[in-house]
């Protein structure tokens, strides 16, 4: 089943993101190579493709997991959590309708 992982950043998270981004992206690449990643990306803090120093306010990932517990465990192990990037993380079942 698909699950959505919504993460909210702490304020001024950009330096924290930069330090742990390679490990964060590596985990996403693993999901992609397994054919389980639907989409992933950050939410810019301003209305711009590249927010520059404004940074990001959070992230969203939609991926396939065996269960809600597995999705939660995967989210809990994100390097951004250990680095203090995320203020909160919500994991929910997700039903893709379109496209």
Secondary structure by P-SEA (a helix, b strand, c coil): cbbbbbbbbcccaaaaaaacaaaaaaaaaaaaaaccccbbbbbbccccccccccccccbbbbbbcccaaaaaaaaaaccccccccccbbbbbbbbbccc
